[in-house]
Amino acid sequence: MHVLRLCSVFEPPPSALLGRGVRFDPIGGMQNHAAQLSRALDGLGVRQTVVTTRPPDAPALARLGRHGRVVRLGLPVAALRQGYAAAAWLRAPGLGDGTDLVHVHLGEDPAVLPVARHVAAHAGAPLVVTVHARAHGGPLRALGTRLERHGLGRADAVIALTESTRDALAADGVPDERLHVVPSGIGAEFRTGLGTPELGEPVMPERIPTPRIGYVGRLTRRKGVDVLLRAFALLRDATDAHLVIVGDGPERSRLQRLASRLGIDGRTHFLGFVPHDYVPRVLRELTVLALPSRREETGSVLPEAMHARVPVVATRTGGVPELVEHRRGGLLVSPENPHELAAALRELLESRALARAVTVAARRRVDDRTWDRLVHRVMDVYEGVLPAREPEPEPAVPDTAADVG
């Protein structure tokens, strides 16, 4: 089987996490999901061509496991997705020659859907769409919504990460028989060790005292890190904790200025991007993980933290409540509410019994949510849309009597 995977962002190589590359915003849930799925499929022998954008300092062509390749298109600049959609429209059909199936990952970039349909039509291949995020807000919302509905309505199969997204897609008219739910999973790095940093400096500098409240993810408004900073400021006189922000993105400078205005910059540490292989070690060095998103499916770091037995405070949004049962798998709070977030963080920092109880329940909840298992659910989706193969003809049986005659 040859799969052509289209995603406007994909896990970057380590070279793109240094210098100019860090501002391209290359790390996030969709990137990690697509990369983990691609590696799991490679382990099953599936040949893949991943077509994605090209962050600064990333090569245009790279190997993917034993059977695949990553093709990066567009200008290596951190603006306007580098004209990726136009470049993919022109190049991807040729890259898709011999493709059996096109799989597109839909984030906040609905332009990938018409590109995917164009490639699938050229290849005469079925189209599978995984929905990571849907069109929200902004001047292009109406156009994005139209592109999304048009593209999803013509897909052969649509994969949602959560039941709530599946229900919303069904309400928008996607036929029920085409809808599937396959969540984000936990990669092999969480079962094989803590990760070994190679960039020279430890992931969590020893100068950062404990307890440590952590955030791991992109620095965009949707992630609500500004709400976390305001919540942390409310804890100033109640705890000696430090706040660790792991990640980068377009909001970093604004968030650093906000930390300074709130008077918490001395106890707030912006560590920047780290490769995803380091995340297990980062999580195990945190006391509490906060996920203050305004909107979220579940985010890849949430099940990873639950697997790593890190107590979690997350906002009650999207598919998060499907994974986290309040006061069992973690604590849930309302979005945009720094006071509620601060109270939940304080409770987990002060009650070791509660922290231990939620981590035990959380680990049980995600124990089977690993990519070596989830990949077979994706393969079932693929096999459900691929045309049935003609059975091999049975070898002719010699006519013994004729042979004797």
C-alpha positions as CSV (number, residue, x, y, z in Angstrom):
1,M,0.0,0.0,0.0
2,H,1.2,3.5,-0.9
3,V,-0.3,6.4,1.1
4,L,0.2,10.0,0.2
5,R,-0.2,12.1,3.4
6,L,-0.9,15.8,3.1
7,C,-0.5,18.1,6.2
8,S,0.4,21.7,6.3
9,V,2.6,21.0,9.3
10,F,4.6,17.9,10.2
11,E,7.1,17.0,12.9
12,P,10.3,19.0,12.0
13,P,13.9,17.7,12.0
14,P,16.1,18.8,14.9
15,S,17.8,21.3,12.6
16,A,14.5,23.3,12.4
17,L,14.4,23.7,16.2
18,L,17.4,25.9,16.2
19,G,17.9,29.4,14.9
20,R,15.2,30.8,12.5
21,G,13.2,27.6,12.6
22,V,11.8,28.0,16.2
23,R,9.6,30.9,15.1
24,F,7.9,28.8,12.4
25,D,5.7,27.2,15.0
26,P,6.6,23.6,14.0
27,I,5.5,21.6,17.1
28,G,1.9,20.9,18.0
29,G,-0.6,18.1,18.4
30,M,-1.4,17.7,14.7
31,Q,2.3,17.5,13.9
32,N,3.0,14.9,16.5
33,H,-0.1,12.9,15.7
34,A,0.7,12.7,12.0
35,A,4.4,11.8,12.7
36,Q,3.5,9.1,15.3
37,L,0.9,7.6,12.9
38,S,3.4,7.7,10.0
39,R,6.0,5.8,12.1
40,A,3.5,3.2,13.2
41,L,2.4,2.6,9.7
42,D,6.0,2.4,8.5
43,G,6.5,-0.4,11.1
44,L,3.7,-2.3,9.3
45,G,5.4,-1.9,6.0
46,V,3.2,0.8,4.6
47,R,4.9,3.0,2.0
48,Q,4.2,6.7,2.6
49,T,4.9,10.0,1.0
50,V,4.3,12.9,3.3
51,V,3.8,16.3,1.6
52,T,4.1,19.3,4.0
53,T,5.6,22.7,4.5
54,R,9.3,23.5,4.9
55,P,10.4,25.3,8.0
56,P,13.6,27.3,7.8
57,D,16.7,25.0,8.1
58,A,14.6,21.9,7.2
59,P,15.7,19.9,4.2
60,A,13.3,19.7,1.2
61,L,13.5,15.9,1.1
62,A,14.0,13.4,3.9
63,R,13.6,9.8,4.6
64,L,10.7,8.5,6.8
65,G,11.5,5.3,8.5
66,R,12.2,2.3,6.2
67,H,9.5,2.8,3.6
68,G,8.7,6.5,3.3
69,R,9.8,10.0,2.5
70,V,8.9,13.5,3.6
71,V,8.7,16.2,0.8
72,R,8.7,19.8,2.1
73,L,7.2,22.4,-0.2
74,G,7.0,26.2,-0.2
75,L,9.4,28.9,0.7
76,P,11.3,28.3,4.0
77,V,9.9,31.4,5.7
78,A,7.6,31.8,8.7
79,A,4.7,33.6,7.0
80,L,1.5,32.7,5.1
81,R,2.3,29.0,5.3
82,Q,4.9,29.7,2.7
83,G,2.4,29.4,-0.2
84,Y,2.2,25.7,0.6
85,A,-1.3,25.2,-0.8
86,A,-0.3,26.5,-4.2
87,A,3.0,24.5,-4.3
88,A,1.2,21.3,-3.2
89,W,-1.5,21.8,-5.9
90,L,1.2,21.9,-8.5
91,R,3.6,19.3,-7.2
92,A,1.5,16.8,-5.2
93,P,-0.3,15.1,-8.1
94,G,3.1,14.1,-9.6
95,L,4.3,12.9,-6.2
96,G,1.1,10.9,-5.9
97,D,1.6,8.8,-9.0
98,G,1.0,5.2,-8.0
99,T,-0.8,6.2,-4.8
100,D,-3.4,3.9,-3.4
101,L,-4.9,6.3,-0.9
102,V,-4.7,10.0,0.0
103,H,-4.9,10.9,3.7
104,V,-5.1,14.6,4.6
105,H,-4.8,16.1,8.1
106,L,-7.1,19.1,8.6
107,G,-6.0,21.7,11.1
108,E,-6.6,25.4,11.0
109,D,-5.8,25.4,7.2
110,P,-8.9,24.3,5.2
111,A,-7.1,25.0,2.0
112,V,-5.5,21.6,2.2
113,L,-8.9,20.0,1.5
114,P,-9.3,21.1,-2.1
115,V,-5.6,20.2,-2.7
116,A,-6.3,16.7,-1.3
117,R,-9.3,16.3,-3.5
118,H,-7.3,17.4,-6.5
119,V,-4.5,14.9,-5.7
120,A,-7.0,12.0,-5.0
121,A,-8.8,12.7,-8.3
122,H,-5.5,12.7,-10.2
123,A,-4.4,9.4,-8.7
124,G,-7.9,7.8,-8.8
125,A,-7.5,7.1,-5.1
126,P,-9.9,7.3,-2.2
127,L,-9.6,10.2,0.2
128,V,-9.4,10.0,4.0
129,V,-9.5,13.1,6.2
130,T,-8.5,13.3,9.9
131,V,-10.0,16.4,11.5
132,H,-7.7,17.9,14.1
133,A,-9.3,21.4,14.3
134,R,-12.2,23.1,12.6
135,A,-12.7,26.6,11.2
136,H,-13.0,29.2,14.0
137,G,-13.2,33.0,13.9
138,G,-11.3,35.5,11.9
139,P,-12.2,37.2,8.6
140,L,-11.8,33.9,6.6
141,R,-14.1,31.9,8.8
142,A,-16.9,31.7,6.3
143,L,-14.6,30.7,3.4
144,G,-12.9,28.1,5.7
145,T,-16.3,26.7,6.7
146,R,-17.4,26.3,3.1
147,L,-14.2,24.6,2.1
148,E,-14.4,22.3,5.1
149,R,-18.0,21.2,4.5
150,H,-17.4,20.8,0.8
151,G,-14.3,18.7,1.3
152,L,-15.5,16.6,4.2
153,G,-18.8,15.8,2.4
154,R,-16.8,14.3,-0.5
155,A,-14.3,12.3,1.5
156,D,-14.5,8.5,1.5
157,A,-13.8,8.4,5.2
158,V,-13.5,11.0,7.9
159,I,-11.6,10.4,11.2
160,A,-12.4,12.4,14.3
161,L,-10.2,12.5,17.3
162,T,-13.1,12.6,19.8
163,E,-16.7,11.6,20.0
164,S,-17.8,15.2,20.4
165,T,-16.2,16.1,17.1
166,R,-17.7,13.1,15.5
167,D,-21.2,14.2,16.6
168,A,-20.5,17.7,15.3
169,L,-19.5,16.4,11.9
170,A,-22.6,14.2,11.7
171,A,-24.7,17.2,12.5
172,D,-23.0,19.0,9.7
173,G,-24.1,16.3,7.2
174,V,-21.1,13.9,7.0
175,P,-22.7,10.5,6.5
176,D,-22.6,8.3,9.6
177,E,-21.1,5.4,7.8
178,R,-18.1,7.4,6.7
179,L,-17.3,8.6,10.3
180,H,-14.7,7.0,12.5
181,V,-13.1,7.9,15.9
182,V,-9.4,7.3,16.3
183,P,-7.8,9.4,19.1
184,S,-4.3,10.7,19.4
185,G,-2.0,8.1,20.9
186,I,1.1,7.6,23.0
187,G,4.4,6.9,21.1
188,A,7.1,4.3,21.8
189,E,9.3,6.9,23.5
190,F,7.0,6.8,26.5
191,R,7.7,3.1,27.0
192,T,11.4,2.9,26.1
193,G,12.9,5.6,28.4
194,L,13.0,9.2,29.4
195,G,14.6,10.6,26.2
196,T,18.2,11.6,25.8
197,P,18.7,15.3,25.0
198,E,21.4,16.0,22.5
199,L,21.4,19.8,22.3
200,G,23.9,20.3,25.0
201,E,21.7,21.9,27.7
202,P,19.5,19.8,30.0
203,V,15.8,19.9,29.2
204,M,14.9,21.1,32.7
205,P,17.8,23.2,34.1
206,E,18.6,22.4,37.7
207,R,18.3,26.0,38.6
208,I,14.5,25.8,38.4
209,P,13.4,24.8,41.9
210,T,10.5,22.5,42.7
211,P,7.5,22.4,42.8
212,R,7.2,23.0,39.1
213,I,3.9,23.9,37.3
214,G,4.4,23.1,33.6
215,Y,2.9,23.9,30.2
216,V,4.0,22.0,27.1
217,G,2.7,23.1,23.7
218,R,2.5,25.8,21.1
219,L,2.3,29.5,22.2
220,T,-0.8,30.6,20.4
221,R,-3.8,32.5,21.7
222,R,-6.0,29.3,21.4
223,K,-3.8,27.6,24.0
224,G,-4.7,30.1,26.7
225,V,-1.2,30.4,28.2
226,D,-2.0,34.0,29.1
227,V,-4.8,32.7,31.4
228,L,-2.2,30.4,33.0
229,L,0.1,33.3,33.6
230,R,-2.7,35.2,35.3
231,A,-3.6,32.2,37.4
232,F,0.1,31.7,38.4
233,A,0.2,35.4,39.5
234,L,-2.7,34.7,41.9
235,L,-0.6,32.0,43.5
236,R,2.2,34.4,44.2
237,D,1.7,34.5,48.0
238,A,0.4,31.0,48.4
239,T,3.2,28.8,47.0
240,D,6.9,28.8,46.2
241,A,6.2,27.0,42.9
242,H,7.9,28.0,39.6
243,L,6.2,28.0,36.2
244,V,7.9,26.3,33.3
245,I,6.7,27.0,29.7
246,V,8.0,24.5,27.2
247,G,7.2,25.5,23.6
248,D,7.4,28.4,21.2
249,G,5.2,30.2,18.8
250,P,3.9,33.6,17.7
251,E,2.7,34.6,21.2
252,R,6.0,34.1,23.0
253,S,7.1,37.7,23.1
254,R,3.7,38.9,24.2
255,L,3.5,36.3,27.0
256,Q,7.0,37.2,28.2
257,R,5.9,40.9,28.5
258,L,2.7,39.8,30.3
259,A,4.8,37.8,32.8
260,S,6.9,40.9,33.5
261,R,3.8,43.1,34.0
262,L,2.3,40.6,36.4
263,G,5.6,40.5,38.4
264,I,6.1,36.8,37.9
265,D,9.0,36.8,35.4
266,G,11.5,35.9,38.1
267,R,9.6,32.6,38.7
268,T,8.5,31.9,35.1
269,H,10.8,30.1,32.7
270,F,10.4,30.0,28.9
271,L,12.4,27.1,27.7
272,G,11.5,27.2,24.0
273,F,10.9,24.2,21.7
274,V,12.2,20.7,22.5
275,P,12.0,17.7,20.2
276,H,9.1,15.5,20.9
277,D,11.4,12.6,22.0
278,Y,12.3,14.8,25.0
279,V,8.7,15.2,26.2
280,P,8.7,12.1,28.4
281,R,11.6,13.5,30.4
282,V,10.1,17.0,30.5
283,L,6.8,15.6,31.9
284,R,8.5,13.5,34.6
285,E,10.3,16.6,35.9
286,L,7.0,18.5,36.4
287,T,4.9,18.5,39.6
288,V,1.7,19.5,37.8
289,L,0.8,20.0,34.1
290,A,-1.6,22.8,33.2
291,L,-3.6,22.8,29.9
292,P,-5.5,26.1,29.9
293,S,-6.8,25.9,26.2
294,R,-9.6,28.1,25.0
295,R,-10.3,25.4,22.4
296,E,-8.9,21.9,22.2
297,E,-9.7,18.5,20.8
298,T,-7.6,16.7,23.5
299,G,-4.1,17.7,22.5
300,S,-1.3,15.1,22.3
301,V,0.4,16.1,25.5
302,L,-2.7,15.4,27.6
303,P,-2.7,11.5,27.2
304,E,1.1,11.6,27.4
305,A,1.0,13.4,30.8
306,M,-1.6,11.0,32.0
307,H,0.5,8.0,30.9
308,A,3.6,9.6,32.6
309,R,1.6,9.9,35.9
310,V,1.7,13.7,36.0
311,P,-1.3,15.3,37.7
312,V,-3.2,17.4,35.2
313,V,-5.4,20.5,35.3
314,A,-7.2,21.1,32.0
315,T,-10.0,23.2,30.7
316,R,-13.4,21.7,30.2
317,T,-13.4,22.1,26.4
318,G,-13.7,20.0,23.2
319,G,-12.9,16.4,23.8
320,V,-11.0,16.9,27.1
321,P,-13.9,15.8,29.3
322,E,-14.1,12.5,27.3
323,L,-10.6,11.7,28.5
324,V,-10.4,13.3,31.9
325,E,-13.0,12.6,34.6
326,H,-13.1,15.5,37.0
327,R,-11.3,14.6,40.3
328,R,-10.4,11.2,39.0
329,G,-8.2,11.5,36.0
330,G,-7.4,15.1,36.8
331,L,-9.0,18.4,37.6
332,L,-11.2,20.3,35.1
333,V,-11.8,24.0,35.1
334,S,-13.6,26.5,32.9
335,P,-11.8,28.2,30.0
336,E,-10.8,31.9,30.5
337,N,-11.0,31.6,34.3
338,P,-7.7,32.3,36.0
339,H,-9.2,32.2,39.5
340,E,-10.6,28.7,39.0
341,L,-7.4,27.5,37.4
342,A,-5.3,28.9,40.3
343,A,-7.5,27.1,42.8
344,A,-7.1,23.8,41.1
345,L,-3.4,24.2,40.8
346,R,-3.1,25.1,44.5
347,E,-5.2,22.0,45.4
348,L,-3.0,19.6,43.5
349,L,0.2,21.2,44.9
350,E,-1.0,21.0,48.5
351,S,-2.7,17.6,48.4
352,R,-0.3,14.7,47.7
353,A,-3.2,12.2,48.2
354,L,-5.3,13.9,45.6
355,A,-2.4,14.1,43.2
356,R,-1.6,10.4,43.6
357,A,-5.2,9.4,43.2
358,V,-5.8,11.3,40.0
359,T,-2.5,10.0,38.4
360,V,-3.4,6.3,39.2
361,A,-6.8,6.7,37.6
362,A,-5.4,8.6,34.7
363,R,-2.8,6.0,33.9
364,R,-5.5,3.3,33.8
365,R,-7.5,5.4,31.4
366,V,-4.8,5.7,28.8
367,D,-3.0,2.4,29.1
368,D,-4.4,1.0,25.9
369,R,-4.1,4.3,24.0
370,T,-0.8,3.6,22.3
371,W,0.0,3.9,18.6
372,D,1.0,0.3,18.3
373,R,-2.7,-0.4,18.9
374,L,-4.4,2.6,17.4
375,V,-2.5,2.1,14.0
376,H,-4.6,-1.0,13.4
377,R,-7.8,1.1,13.7
378,V,-6.5,3.5,11.1
379,M,-5.6,0.5,8.8
380,D,-9.2,-0.7,9.2
381,V,-10.4,2.7,7.9
382,Y,-7.9,2.5,5.0
383,E,-9.0,-1.1,4.1
384,G,-12.7,0.0,4.3
385,V,-12.3,2.6,1.5
386,L,-9.8,0.7,-0.8
387,P,-11.3,-1.2,-3.7
388,A,-11.6,-4.9,-3.1
389,R,-8.8,-6.7,-4.7
390,E,-9.5,-9.3,-7.3
391,P,-8.8,-12.8,-5.9
392,E,-5.8,-14.5,-7.3
393,P,-6.8,-17.0,-10.0
394,E,-6.4,-20.6,-8.9
395,P,-3.8,-22.6,-10.9
396,A,-5.3,-24.7,-13.7
397,V,-5.7,-28.4,-12.8
398,P,-4.2,-30.7,-15.5
399,D,-6.7,-32.9,-17.2
400,T,-5.2,-36.3,-16.3
401,A,-7.2,-38.3,-18.8
402,A,-6.3,-36.0,-21.6
403,D,-2.7,-36.2,-20.6
404,V,-2.7,-39.9,-20.7
405,G,-4.4,-40.0,-24.0
